[in-house]
Amino acid sequence: MLSKAEQETVIRWDAEDRIANIDTANPVSIRKLDKLVASHPDVYKCVHVDEQFNAKQYEVDSRYIRFGKPPSEARREAGRRNSPFSA
């Protein structure tokens, strides 16, 4: 079993190739990606399974890799107000 520090996820792609390669040994990422493979097999593909390290490699069109900006302070405050955990 890998330690938490070893359960990394690496995403690689270059400007010329439209395919992104995702290598992961993180169980949460694997579950999410496996669901995407099952529901969108035309976009997400599992291309390798490493049983020894419980890791998988996936391919996806790079346009589905997203980077998000952090929420504004107003949005965070609204989230806090609407949280079921707020008092």
PyMOL Python script that loads the backbone (N, CA, C, O; Angstrom):
from pymol import cmd

cmd.read_pdbstr("""\
ATOM      1  N   MET A   1       0.849  -1.189   0.000  1.00  0.00           N
ATOM      2  CA  MET A   1       0.000   0.000   0.000  1.00  0.00           C
ATOM      3  C   MET A   1       0.886   1.242   0.000  1.00  0.00           C
ATOM      4  O   MET A   1       1.863   1.321   0.745  1.00  0.00           O
ATOM      5  N   LEU A   2       0.539   2.196  -0.833  1.00  0.00           N
ATOM      6  CA  LEU A   2       1.311   3.429  -0.936  1.00  0.00           C
ATOM      7  C   LEU A   2       0.917   4.410   0.162  1.00  0.00           C
ATOM      8  O   LEU A   2      -0.237   4.452   0.590  1.00  0.00           O
ATOM      9  N   SER A   3       1.898   5.204   0.613  1.00  0.00           N
ATOM     10  CA  SER A   3       1.606   6.250   1.594  1.00  0.00           C
ATOM     11  C   SER A   3       0.821   7.360   0.902  1.00  0.00           C
ATOM     12  O   SER A   3       0.762   7.402  -0.327  1.00  0.00           O
ATOM     13  N   LYS A   4       0.220   8.255   1.676  1.00  0.00           N
ATOM     14  CA  LYS A   4      -0.522   9.378   1.102  1.00  0.00           C
ATOM     15  C   LYS A   4       0.376  10.207   0.185  1.00  0.00           C
ATOM     16  O   LYS A   4      -0.067  10.654  -0.873  1.00  0.00           O
ATOM     17  N   ALA A   5       1.622  10.413   0.579  1.00  0.00           N
ATOM     18  CA  ALA A   5       2.558  11.205  -0.234  1.00  0.00           C
ATOM     19  C   ALA A   5       2.852  10.524  -1.568  1.00  0.00           C
ATOM     20  O   ALA A   5       3.141  11.202  -2.554  1.00  0.00           O
ATOM     21  N   GLU A   6       2.784   9.209  -1.610  1.00  0.00           N
ATOM     22  CA  GLU A   6       3.074   8.467  -2.834  1.00  0.00           C
ATOM     23  C   GLU A   6       1.848   8.352  -3.752  1.00  0.00           C
ATOM     24  O   GLU A   6       1.984   7.960  -4.911  1.00  0.00           O
ATOM     25  N   GLN A   7       0.675   8.684  -3.253  1.00  0.00           N
ATOM     26  CA  GLN A   7      -0.559   8.581  -4.032  1.00  0.00           C
ATOM     27  C   GLN A   7      -0.753   9.842  -4.869  1.00  0.00           C
ATOM     28  O   GLN A   7      -1.746  10.555  -4.724  1.00  0.00           O
ATOM     29  N   GLU A   8       0.207  10.099  -5.738  1.00  0.00           N
ATOM     30  CA  GLU A   8       0.183  11.328  -6.518  1.00  0.00           C
ATOM     31  C   GLU A   8      -0.599  11.167  -7.817  1.00  0.00           C
ATOM     32  O   GLU A   8      -0.868  10.056  -8.274  1.00  0.00           O
ATOM     33  N   THR A   9      -0.954  12.306  -8.391  1.00  0.00           N
ATOM     34  CA  THR A   9      -1.593  12.361  -9.702  1.00  0.00           C
ATOM     35  C   THR A   9      -0.776  13.312 -10.567  1.00  0.00           C
ATOM     36  O   THR A   9      -0.491  14.442 -10.171  1.00  0.00           O
ATOM     37  N   VAL A  10      -0.404  12.839 -11.754  1.00  0.00           N
ATOM     38  CA  VAL A  10       0.392  13.634 -12.684  1.00  0.00           C
ATOM     39  C   VAL A  10      -0.386  13.768 -13.989  1.00  0.00           C
ATOM     40  O   VAL A  10      -0.844  12.775 -14.554  1.00  0.00           O
ATOM     41  N   ILE A  11      -0.530  14.998 -14.459  1.00  0.00           N
ATOM     42  CA  ILE A  11      -1.212  15.271 -15.729  1.00  0.00           C
ATOM     43  C   ILE A  11      -0.173  15.841 -16.689  1.00  0.00           C
ATOM     44  O   ILE A  11       0.499  16.824 -16.378  1.00  0.00           O
ATOM     45  N   ARG A  12      -0.048  15.210 -17.868  1.00  0.00           N
ATOM     46  CA  ARG A  12       0.937  15.643 -18.862  1.00  0.00           C
ATOM     47  C   ARG A  12       0.269  15.853 -20.205  1.00  0.00           C
ATOM     48  O   ARG A  12      -0.546  15.041 -20.644  1.00  0.00           O
ATOM     49  N   TRP A  13       0.625  16.956 -20.854  1.00  0.00           N
ATOM     50  CA  TRP A  13       0.281  17.140 -22.257  1.00  0.00           C
ATOM     51  C   TRP A  13       1.153  18.252 -22.802  1.00  0.00           C
ATOM     52  O   TRP A  13       1.678  19.079 -22.056  1.00  0.00           O
ATOM     53  N   ASP A  14       1.293  18.255 -24.101  1.00  0.00           N
ATOM     54  CA  ASP A  14       2.079  19.314 -24.727  1.00  0.00           C
ATOM     55  C   ASP A  14       1.178  20.116 -25.667  1.00  0.00           C
ATOM     56  O   ASP A  14       0.049  19.718 -25.955  1.00  0.00           O
ATOM     57  N   ALA A  15       1.687  21.231 -26.131  1.00  0.00           N
ATOM     58  CA  ALA A  15       0.882  22.138 -26.951  1.00  0.00           C
ATOM     59  C   ALA A  15       0.508  21.533 -28.300  1.00  0.00           C
ATOM     60  O   ALA A  15      -0.502  21.920 -28.889  1.00  0.00           O
ATOM     61  N   GLU A  16       1.298  20.601 -28.794  1.00  0.00           N
ATOM     62  CA  GLU A  16       1.034  20.011 -30.106  1.00  0.00           C
ATOM     63  C   GLU A  16       0.020  18.873 -30.035  1.00  0.00           C
ATOM     64  O   GLU A  16      -0.844  18.751 -30.904  1.00  0.00           O
ATOM     65  N   ASP A  17       0.124  18.051 -29.010  1.00  0.00           N
ATOM     66  CA  ASP A  17      -0.748  16.884 -28.869  1.00  0.00           C
ATOM     67  C   ASP A  17      -1.992  17.274 -28.083  1.00  0.00           C
ATOM     68  O   ASP A  17      -1.875  17.879 -27.017  1.00  0.00           O
ATOM     69  N   ARG A  18      -3.160  16.949 -28.573  1.00  0.00           N
ATOM     70  CA  ARG A  18      -4.420  17.305 -27.914  1.00  0.00           C
ATOM     71  C   ARG A  18      -4.828  16.302 -26.838  1.00  0.00           C
ATOM     72  O   ARG A  18      -5.867  16.470 -26.200  1.00  0.00           O
ATOM     73  N   ILE A  19      -4.026  15.268 -26.632  1.00  0.00           N
ATOM     74  CA  ILE A  19      -4.355  14.246 -25.639  1.00  0.00           C
ATOM     75  C   ILE A  19      -3.563  14.489 -24.360  1.00  0.00           C
ATOM     76  O   ILE A  19      -2.341  14.632 -24.392  1.00  0.00           O
ATOM     77  N   ALA A  20      -4.269  14.533 -23.238  1.00  0.00           N
ATOM     78  CA  ALA A  20      -3.630  14.652 -21.933  1.00  0.00           C
ATOM     79  C   ALA A  20      -3.538  13.254 -21.325  1.00  0.00           C
ATOM     80  O   ALA A  20      -4.479  12.465 -21.423  1.00  0.00           O
ATOM     81  N   ASN A  21      -2.415  12.954 -20.704  1.00  0.00           N
ATOM     82  CA  ASN A  21      -2.206  11.684 -20.004  1.00  0.00           C
ATOM     83  C   ASN A  21      -2.277  11.946 -18.513  1.00  0.00           C
ATOM     84  O   ASN A  21      -1.602  12.836 -17.995  1.00  0.00           O
ATOM     85  N   ILE A  22      -3.094  11.171 -17.832  1.00  0.00           N
ATOM     86  CA  ILE A  22      -3.258  11.307 -16.388  1.00  0.00           C
ATOM     87  C   ILE A  22      -2.788  10.007 -15.749  1.00  0.00           C
ATOM     88  O   ILE A  22      -3.370   8.946 -15.977  1.00  0.00           O
ATOM     89  N   ASP A  23      -1.732  10.096 -14.949  1.00  0.00           N
ATOM     90  CA  ASP A  23      -1.232   8.954 -14.179  1.00  0.00           C
ATOM     91  C   ASP A  23      -1.586   9.203 -12.724  1.00  0.00           C
ATOM     92  O   ASP A  23      -1.258  10.253 -12.172  1.00  0.00           O
ATOM     93  N   THR A  24      -2.261   8.234 -12.096  1.00  0.00           N
ATOM     94  CA  THR A  24      -2.638   8.442 -10.710  1.00  0.00           C
ATOM     95  C   THR A  24      -2.597   7.153  -9.899  1.00  0.00           C
ATOM     96  O   THR A  24      -2.908   6.068 -10.391  1.00  0.00           O
ATOM     97  N   ALA A  25      -2.204   7.311  -8.651  1.00  0.00           N
ATOM     98  CA  ALA A  25      -2.274   6.236  -7.672  1.00  0.00           C
ATOM     99  C   ALA A  25      -3.165   6.670  -6.513  1.00  0.00           C
ATOM    100  O   ALA A  25      -3.180   6.033  -5.459  1.00  0.00           O
ATOM    101  N   ASN A  26      -3.909   7.763  -6.717  1.00  0.00           N
ATOM    102  CA  ASN A  26      -4.790   8.286  -5.696  1.00  0.00           C
ATOM    103  C   ASN A  26      -6.157   7.619  -5.831  1.00  0.00           C
ATOM    104  O   ASN A  26      -6.803   7.760  -6.869  1.00  0.00           O
ATOM    105  N   PRO A  27      -6.611   6.902  -4.812  1.00  0.00           N
ATOM    106  CA  PRO A  27      -7.883   6.171  -4.915  1.00  0.00           C
ATOM    107  C   PRO A  27      -9.086   7.063  -5.226  1.00  0.00           C
ATOM    108  O   PRO A  27      -9.982   6.642  -5.957  1.00  0.00           O
ATOM    109  N   VAL A  28      -9.126   8.272  -4.694  1.00  0.00           N
ATOM    110  CA  VAL A  28     -10.237   9.179  -4.959  1.00  0.00           C
ATOM    111  C   VAL A  28     -10.243   9.578  -6.436  1.00  0.00           C
ATOM    112  O   VAL A  28     -11.293   9.569  -7.078  1.00  0.00           O
ATOM    113  N   SER A  29      -9.075   9.927  -6.971  1.00  0.00           N
ATOM    114  CA  SER A  29      -8.976  10.296  -8.390  1.00  0.00           C
ATOM    115  C   SER A  29      -9.328   9.112  -9.277  1.00  0.00           C
ATOM    116  O   SER A  29      -9.999   9.282 -10.295  1.00  0.00           O
ATOM    117  N   ILE A  30      -8.889   7.924  -8.909  1.00  0.00           N
ATOM    118  CA  ILE A  30      -9.195   6.728  -9.699  1.00  0.00           C
ATOM    119  C   ILE A  30     -10.704   6.493  -9.743  1.00  0.00           C
ATOM    120  O   ILE A  30     -11.247   6.194 -10.807  1.00  0.00           O
ATOM    121  N   ARG A  31     -11.389   6.622  -8.606  1.00  0.00           N
ATOM    122  CA  ARG A  31     -12.848   6.431  -8.592  1.00  0.00           C
ATOM    123  C   ARG A  31     -13.545   7.455  -9.489  1.00  0.00           C
ATOM    124  O   ARG A  31     -14.448   7.107 -10.250  1.00  0.00           O
ATOM    125  N   LYS A  32     -13.122   8.718  -9.395  1.00  0.00           N
ATOM    126  CA  LYS A  32     -13.734   9.761 -10.221  1.00  0.00           C
ATOM    127  C   LYS A  32     -13.485   9.502 -11.699  1.00  0.00           C
ATOM    128  O   LYS A  32     -14.406   9.591 -12.511  1.00  0.00           O
ATOM    129  N   LEU A  33     -12.239   9.180 -12.051  1.00  0.00           N
ATOM    130  CA  LEU A  33     -11.911   8.941 -13.453  1.00  0.00           C
ATOM    131  C   LEU A  33     -12.589   7.683 -13.979  1.00  0.00           C
ATOM    132  O   LEU A  33     -13.028   7.660 -15.129  1.00  0.00           O
ATOM    133  N   ASP A  34     -12.684   6.637 -13.162  1.00  0.00           N
ATOM    134  CA  ASP A  34     -13.382   5.422 -13.597  1.00  0.00           C
ATOM    135  C   ASP A  34     -14.857   5.711 -13.892  1.00  0.00           C
ATOM    136  O   ASP A  34     -15.417   5.154 -14.836  1.00  0.00           O
ATOM    137  N   LYS A  35     -15.488   6.575 -13.094  1.00  0.00           N
ATOM    138  CA  LYS A  35     -16.876   6.958 -13.367  1.00  0.00           C
ATOM    139  C   LYS A  35     -16.977   7.712 -14.689  1.00  0.00           C
ATOM    140  O   LYS A  35     -17.920   7.506 -15.454  1.00  0.00           O
ATOM    141  N   LEU A  36     -16.007   8.585 -14.958  1.00  0.00           N
ATOM    142  CA  LEU A  36     -16.010   9.320 -16.222  1.00  0.00           C
ATOM    143  C   LEU A  36     -15.777   8.382 -17.402  1.00  0.00           C
ATOM    144  O   LEU A  36     -16.381   8.559 -18.460  1.00  0.00           O
ATOM    145  N   VAL A  37     -14.908   7.385 -17.231  1.00  0.00           N
ATOM    146  CA  VAL A  37     -14.676   6.389 -18.287  1.00  0.00           C
ATOM    147  C   VAL A  37     -15.974   5.634 -18.577  1.00  0.00           C
ATOM    148  O   VAL A  37     -16.317   5.398 -19.735  1.00  0.00           O
ATOM    149  N   ALA A  38     -16.691   5.258 -17.515  1.00  0.00           N
ATOM    150  CA  ALA A  38     -17.938   4.500 -17.688  1.00  0.00           C
ATOM    151  C   ALA A  38     -19.032   5.336 -18.350  1.00  0.00           C
ATOM    152  O   ALA A  38     -19.779   4.832 -19.189  1.00  0.00           O
ATOM    153  N   SER A  39     -19.126   6.611 -17.974  1.00  0.00           N
ATOM    154  CA  SER A  39     -20.214   7.430 -18.503  1.00  0.00           C
ATOM    155  C   SER A  39     -19.864   8.143 -19.810  1.00  0.00           C
ATOM    156  O   SER A  39     -20.760   8.543 -20.553  1.00  0.00           O
ATOM    157  N   HIS A  40     -18.565   8.307 -20.096  1.00  0.00           N
ATOM    158  CA  HIS A  40     -18.138   9.011 -21.314  1.00  0.00           C
ATOM    159  C   HIS A  40     -16.970   8.276 -21.978  1.00  0.00           C
ATOM    160  O   HIS A  40     -15.877   8.834 -22.083  1.00  0.00           O
ATOM    161  N   PRO A  41     -17.181   7.043 -22.423  1.00  0.00           N
ATOM    162  CA  PRO A  41     -16.071   6.250 -22.996  1.00  0.00           C
ATOM    163  C   PRO A  41     -15.512   6.822 -24.292  1.00  0.00           C
ATOM    164  O   PRO A  41     -14.415   6.449 -24.708  1.00  0.00           O
ATOM    165  N   ASP A  42     -16.241   7.710 -24.927  1.00  0.00           N
ATOM    166  CA  ASP A  42     -15.743   8.343 -26.146  1.00  0.00           C
ATOM    167  C   ASP A  42     -14.733   9.450 -25.836  1.00  0.00           C
ATOM    168  O   ASP A  42     -13.990   9.871 -26.722  1.00  0.00           O
ATOM    169  N   VAL A  43     -14.698   9.925 -24.588  1.00  0.00           N
ATOM    170  CA  VAL A  43     -13.805  11.016 -24.196  1.00  0.00           C
ATOM    171  C   VAL A  43     -12.704  10.532 -23.254  1.00  0.00           C
ATOM    172  O   VAL A  43     -11.532  10.849 -23.460  1.00  0.00           O
ATOM    173  N   TYR A  44     -13.066   9.771 -22.227  1.00  0.00           N
ATOM    174  CA  TYR A  44     -12.116   9.294 -21.211  1.00  0.00           C
ATOM    175  C   TYR A  44     -11.790   7.831 -21.462  1.00  0.00           C
ATOM    176  O   TYR A  44     -12.683   7.016 -21.693  1.00  0.00           O
ATOM    177  N   LYS A  45     -10.498   7.503 -21.416  1.00  0.00           N
ATOM    178  CA  LYS A  45     -10.065   6.118 -21.629  1.00  0.00           C
ATOM    179  C   LYS A  45      -9.048   5.721 -20.563  1.00  0.00           C
ATOM    180  O   LYS A  45      -8.104   6.460 -20.284  1.00  0.00           O
ATOM    181  N   CYS A  46      -9.253   4.553 -19.975  1.00  0.00           N
ATOM    182  CA  CYS A  46      -8.245   3.967 -19.085  1.00  0.00           C
ATOM    183  C   CYS A  46      -7.337   3.136 -19.984  1.00  0.00           C
ATOM    184  O   CYS A  46      -7.788   2.183 -20.619  1.00  0.00           O
ATOM    185  N   VAL A  47      -6.053   3.500 -20.037  1.00  0.00           N
ATOM    186  CA  VAL A  47      -5.150   2.846 -20.988  1.00  0.00           C
ATOM    187  C   VAL A  47      -4.152   1.909 -20.324  1.00  0.00           C
ATOM    188  O   VAL A  47      -3.484   1.131 -21.004  1.00  0.00           O
ATOM    189  N   HIS A  48      -4.045   1.976 -18.985  1.00  0.00           N
ATOM    190  CA  HIS A  48      -3.108   1.075 -18.308  1.00  0.00           C
ATOM    191  C   HIS A  48      -3.506   0.929 -16.849  1.00  0.00           C
ATOM    192  O   HIS A  48      -3.894   1.901 -16.201  1.00  0.00           O
ATOM    193  N   VAL A  49      -3.406  -0.285 -16.341  1.00  0.00           N
ATOM    194  CA  VAL A  49      -3.663  -0.567 -14.934  1.00  0.00           C
ATOM    195  C   VAL A  49      -2.409  -1.205 -14.356  1.00  0.00           C
ATOM    196  O   VAL A  49      -1.918  -2.206 -14.879  1.00  0.00           O
ATOM    197  N   ASP A  50      -1.889  -0.627 -13.277  1.00  0.00           N
ATOM    198  CA  ASP A  50      -0.714  -1.162 -12.589  1.00  0.00           C
ATOM    199  C   ASP A  50      -1.191  -1.788 -11.282  1.00  0.00           C
ATOM    200  O   ASP A  50      -1.371  -1.094 -10.281  1.00  0.00           O
ATOM    201  N   GLU A  51      -1.390  -3.095 -11.298  1.00  0.00           N
ATOM    202  CA  GLU A  51      -1.921  -3.808 -10.132  1.00  0.00           C
ATOM    203  C   GLU A  51      -0.967  -3.737  -8.939  1.00  0.00           C
ATOM    204  O   GLU A  51      -1.404  -3.681  -7.789  1.00  0.00           O
ATOM    205  N   GLN A  52       0.332  -3.741  -9.217  1.00  0.00           N
ATOM    206  CA  GLN A  52       1.316  -3.741  -8.132  1.00  0.00           C
ATOM    207  C   GLN A  52       1.190  -2.498  -7.248  1.00  0.00           C
ATOM    208  O   GLN A  52       1.291  -2.589  -6.025  1.00  0.00           O
ATOM    209  N   PHE A  53       0.970  -1.338  -7.873  1.00  0.00           N
ATOM    210  CA  PHE A  53       0.902  -0.083  -7.120  1.00  0.00           C
ATOM    211  C   PHE A  53      -0.510   0.485  -7.031  1.00  0.00           C
ATOM    212  O   PHE A  53      -0.693   1.615  -6.576  1.00  0.00           O
ATOM    213  N   ASN A  54      -1.508  -0.281  -7.459  1.00  0.00           N
ATOM    214  CA  ASN A  54      -2.900   0.199  -7.477  1.00  0.00           C
ATOM    215  C   ASN A  54      -2.979   1.560  -8.167  1.00  0.00           C
ATOM    216  O   ASN A  54      -3.569   2.500  -7.635  1.00  0.00           O
ATOM    217  N   ALA A  55      -2.390   1.657  -9.334  1.00  0.00           N
ATOM    218  CA  ALA A  55      -2.356   2.899 -10.101  1.00  0.00           C
ATOM    219  C   ALA A  55      -2.979   2.665 -11.477  1.00  0.00           C
ATOM    220  O   ALA A  55      -3.063   1.535 -11.958  1.00  0.00           O
ATOM    221  N   LYS A  56      -3.413   3.763 -12.093  1.00  0.00           N
ATOM    222  CA  LYS A  56      -3.988   3.678 -13.427  1.00  0.00           C
ATOM    223  C   LYS A  56      -3.514   4.859 -14.262  1.00  0.00           C
ATOM    224  O   LYS A  56      -3.132   5.906 -13.740  1.00  0.00           O
ATOM    225  N   GLN A  57      -3.551   4.655 -15.582  1.00  0.00           N
ATOM    226  CA  GLN A  57      -3.233   5.724 -16.518  1.00  0.00           C
ATOM    227  C   GLN A  57      -4.445   5.930 -17.417  1.00  0.00           C
ATOM    228  O   GLN A  57      -5.051   4.974 -17.900  1.00  0.00           O
ATOM    229  N   TYR A  58      -4.787   7.198 -17.630  1.00  0.00           N
ATOM    230  CA  TYR A  58      -5.940   7.569 -18.436  1.00  0.00           C
ATOM    231  C   TYR A  58      -5.501   8.517 -19.542  1.00  0.00           C
ATOM    232  O   TYR A  58      -4.468   9.179 -19.440  1.00  0.00           O
ATOM    233  N   GLU A  59      -6.309   8.572 -20.608  1.00  0.00           N
ATOM    234  CA  GLU A  59      -6.133   9.554 -21.664  1.00  0.00           C
ATOM    235  C   GLU A  59      -7.445  10.307 -21.834  1.00  0.00           C
ATOM    236  O   GLU A  59      -8.527   9.725 -21.754  1.00  0.00           O
ATOM    237  N   VAL A  60      -7.332  11.619 -22.072  1.00  0.00           N
ATOM    238  CA  VAL A  60      -8.497  12.470 -22.291  1.00  0.00           C
ATOM    239  C   VAL A  60      -8.063  13.616 -23.201  1.00  0.00           C
ATOM    240  O   VAL A  60      -6.905  14.034 -23.179  1.00  0.00           O
ATOM    241  N   ASP A  61      -8.996  14.114 -23.993  1.00  0.00           N
ATOM    242  CA  ASP A  61      -8.719  15.290 -24.803  1.00  0.00           C
ATOM    243  C   ASP A  61      -8.347  16.432 -23.851  1.00  0.00           C
ATOM    244  O   ASP A  61      -9.034  16.657 -22.854  1.00  0.00           O
ATOM    245  N   SER A  62      -7.273  17.143 -24.151  1.00  0.00           N
ATOM    246  CA  SER A  62      -6.761  18.159 -23.233  1.00  0.00           C
ATOM    247  C   SER A  62      -7.733  19.309 -22.992  1.00  0.00           C
ATOM    248  O   SER A  62      -7.574  20.050 -22.022  1.00  0.00           O
ATOM    249  N   ARG A  63      -8.728  19.474 -23.845  1.00  0.00           N
ATOM    250  CA  ARG A  63      -9.684  20.561 -23.612  1.00  0.00           C
ATOM    251  C   ARG A  63     -10.554  20.314 -22.380  1.00  0.00           C
ATOM    252  O   ARG A  63     -11.229  21.230 -21.908  1.00  0.00           O
ATOM    253  N   TYR A  64     -10.546  19.086 -21.855  1.00  0.00           N
ATOM    254  CA  TYR A  64     -11.315  18.783 -20.652  1.00  0.00           C
ATOM    255  C   TYR A  64     -10.520  18.990 -19.370  1.00  0.00           C
ATOM    256  O   TYR A  64     -11.042  18.770 -18.278  1.00  0.00           O
ATOM    257  N   ILE A  65      -9.272  19.408 -19.489  1.00  0.00           N
ATOM    258  CA  ILE A  65      -8.470  19.753 -18.314  1.00  0.00           C
ATOM    259  C   ILE A  65      -8.744  21.219 -18.011  1.00  0.00           C
ATOM    260  O   ILE A  65      -8.550  22.077 -18.872  1.00  0.00           O
ATOM    261  N   ARG A  66      -9.186  21.510 -16.813  1.00  0.00           N
ATOM    262  CA  ARG A  66      -9.586  22.865 -16.452  1.00  0.00           C
ATOM    263  C   ARG A  66      -8.798  23.352 -15.234  1.00  0.00           C
ATOM    264  O   ARG A  66      -8.423  22.575 -14.357  1.00  0.00           O
ATOM    265  N   PHE A  67      -8.566  24.640 -15.214  1.00  0.00           N
ATOM    266  CA  PHE A  67      -7.987  25.310 -14.052  1.00  0.00           C
ATOM    267  C   PHE A  67      -8.976  26.374 -13.627  1.00  0.00           C
ATOM    268  O   PHE A  67      -9.391  27.202 -14.438  1.00  0.00           O
ATOM    269  N   GLY A  68      -9.354  26.358 -12.368  1.00  0.00           N
ATOM    270  CA  GLY A  68     -10.343  27.314 -11.886  1.00  0.00           C
ATOM    271  C   GLY A  68      -9.723  28.389 -11.023  1.00  0.00           C
ATOM    272  O   GLY A  68      -8.723  28.167 -10.341  1.00  0.00           O
ATOM    273  N   LYS A  69     -10.335  29.558 -11.066  1.00  0.00           N
ATOM    274  CA  LYS A  69      -9.876  30.627 -10.192  1.00  0.00           C
ATOM    275  C   LYS A  69     -10.582  30.489  -8.853  1.00  0.00           C
ATOM    276  O   LYS A  69     -11.694  29.965  -8.791  1.00  0.00           O
ATOM    277  N   PRO A  70      -9.954  30.950  -7.787  1.00  0.00           N
ATOM    278  CA  PRO A  70     -10.589  30.820  -6.470  1.00  0.00           C
ATOM    279  C   PRO A  70     -11.826  31.718  -6.379  1.00  0.00           C
ATOM    280  O   PRO A  70     -11.920  32.729  -7.076  1.00  0.00           O
ATOM    281  N   PRO A  71     -12.768  31.341  -5.518  1.00  0.00           N
ATOM    282  CA  PRO A  71     -13.981  32.141  -5.382  1.00  0.00           C
ATOM    283  C   PRO A  71     -13.686  33.487  -4.716  1.00  0.00           C
ATOM    284  O   PRO A  71     -12.727  33.617  -3.957  1.00  0.00           O
ATOM    285  N   SER A  72     -14.518  34.478  -5.009  1.00  0.00           N
ATOM    286  CA  SER A  72     -14.378  35.789  -4.372  1.00  0.00           C
ATOM    287  C   SER A  72     -14.772  35.672  -2.898  1.00  0.00           C
ATOM    288  O   SER A  72     -15.394  34.693  -2.485  1.00  0.00           O
ATOM    289  N   GLU A  73     -14.405  36.667  -2.128  1.00  0.00           N
ATOM    290  CA  GLU A  73     -14.769  36.683  -0.713  1.00  0.00           C
ATOM    291  C   GLU A  73     -16.291  36.686  -0.557  1.00  0.00           C
ATOM    292  O   GLU A  73     -16.820  36.043   0.349  1.00  0.00           O
ATOM    293  N   ALA A  74     -16.991  37.399  -1.427  1.00  0.00           N
ATOM    294  CA  ALA A  74     -18.462  37.446  -1.363  1.00  0.00           C
ATOM    295  C   ALA A  74     -19.059  36.057  -1.601  1.00  0.00           C
ATOM    296  O   ALA A  74     -20.005  35.666  -0.917  1.00  0.00           O
ATOM    297  N   ARG A  75     -18.517  35.314  -2.560  1.00  0.00           N
ATOM    298  CA  ARG A  75     -19.026  33.979  -2.844  1.00  0.00           C
ATOM    299  C   ARG A  75     -18.728  33.032  -1.674  1.00  0.00           C
ATOM    300  O   ARG A  75     -19.570  32.211  -1.310  1.00  0.00           O
ATOM    301  N   ARG A  76     -17.527  33.148  -1.084  1.00  0.00           N
ATOM    302  CA  ARG A  76     -17.203  32.305   0.079  1.00  0.00           C
ATOM    303  C   ARG A  76     -18.154  32.600   1.236  1.00  0.00           C
ATOM    304  O   ARG A  76     -18.638  31.684   1.900  1.00  0.00           O
ATOM    305  N   GLU A  77     -18.418  33.891   1.472  1.00  0.00           N
ATOM    306  CA  GLU A  77     -19.320  34.276   2.557  1.00  0.00           C
ATOM    307  C   GLU A  77     -20.731  33.758   2.290  1.00  0.00           C
ATOM    308  O   GLU A  77     -21.392  33.276   3.211  1.00  0.00           O
ATOM    309  N   ALA A  78     -21.204  33.848   1.045  1.00  0.00           N
ATOM    310  CA  ALA A  78     -22.526  33.328   0.703  1.00  0.00           C
ATOM    311  C   ALA A  78     -22.566  31.818   0.926  1.00  0.00           C
ATOM    312  O   ALA A  78     -23.574  31.289   1.394  1.00  0.00           O
ATOM    313  N   GLY A  79     -21.498  31.133   0.601  1.00  0.00           N
ATOM    314  CA  GLY A  79     -21.423  29.693   0.829  1.00  0.00           C
ATOM    315  C   GLY A  79     -21.489  29.358   2.303  1.00  0.00           C
ATOM    316  O   GLY A  79     -22.141  28.392   2.701  1.00  0.00           O
ATOM    317  N   ARG A  80     -20.811  30.160   3.115  1.00  0.00           N
ATOM    318  CA  ARG A  80     -20.855  29.943   4.561  1.00  0.00           C
ATOM    319  C   ARG A  80     -22.274  30.136   5.097  1.00  0.00           C
ATOM    320  O   ARG A  80     -22.738  29.366   5.938  1.00  0.00           O
ATOM    321  N   ARG A  81     -22.954  31.166   4.606  1.00  0.00           N
ATOM    322  CA  ARG A  81     -24.333  31.442   5.073  1.00  0.00           C
ATOM    323  C   ARG A  81     -25.289  30.336   4.677  1.00  0.00           C
ATOM    324  O   ARG A  81     -26.221  30.028   5.421  1.00  0.00           O
ATOM    325  N   ASN A  82     -25.074  29.732   3.517  1.00  0.00           N
ATOM    326  CA  ASN A  82     -25.974  28.695   3.008  1.00  0.00           C
ATOM    327  C   ASN A  82     -25.580  27.299   3.455  1.00  0.00           C
ATOM    328  O   ASN A  82     -26.281  26.336   3.145  1.00  0.00           O
ATOM    329  N   SER A  83     -24.484  27.167   4.170  1.00  0.00           N
ATOM    330  CA  SER A  83     -24.005  25.859   4.603  1.00  0.00           C
ATOM    331  C   SER A  83     -24.919  25.265   5.659  1.00  0.00           C
ATOM    332  O   SER A  83     -25.362  25.969   6.567  1.00  0.00           O
ATOM    333  N   PRO A  84     -25.209  23.960   5.545  1.00  0.00           N
ATOM    334  CA  PRO A  84     -26.018  23.316   6.587  1.00  0.00           C
ATOM    335  C   PRO A  84     -25.257  23.208   7.908  1.00  0.00           C
ATOM    336  O   PRO A  84     -25.849  22.888   8.939  1.00  0.00           O
ATOM    337  N   PHE A  85     -23.950  23.472   7.884  1.00  0.00           N
ATOM    338  CA  PHE A  85     -23.131  23.360   9.091  1.00  0.00           C
ATOM    339  C   PHE A  85     -22.994  24.683   9.824  1.00  0.00           C
ATOM    340  O   PHE A  85     -22.429  24.725  10.917  1.00  0.00           O
ATOM    341  N   SER A  86     -23.503  25.771   9.240  1.00  0.00           N
ATOM    342  CA  SER A  86     -23.398  27.061   9.903  1.00  0.00           C
ATOM    343  C   SER A  86     -24.412  27.122  11.026  1.00  0.00           C
ATOM    344  O   SER A  86     -25.477  26.507  10.971  1.00  0.00           O
ATOM    345  N   ALA A  87     -24.050  27.880  12.044  1.00  0.00           N
ATOM    346  CA  ALA A  87     -24.918  27.965  13.231  1.00  0.00           C
ATOM    347  C   ALA A  87     -25.900  29.086  13.123  1.00  0.00           C
ATOM    348  O   ALA A  87     -26.701  29.295  14.035  1.00  0.00           O
TER     349      ALA A  87
END
""", "prot")
cmd.dss("prot")
cmd.show_as("cartoon", "prot")
cmd.util.cbc("prot")
cmd.orient("prot")
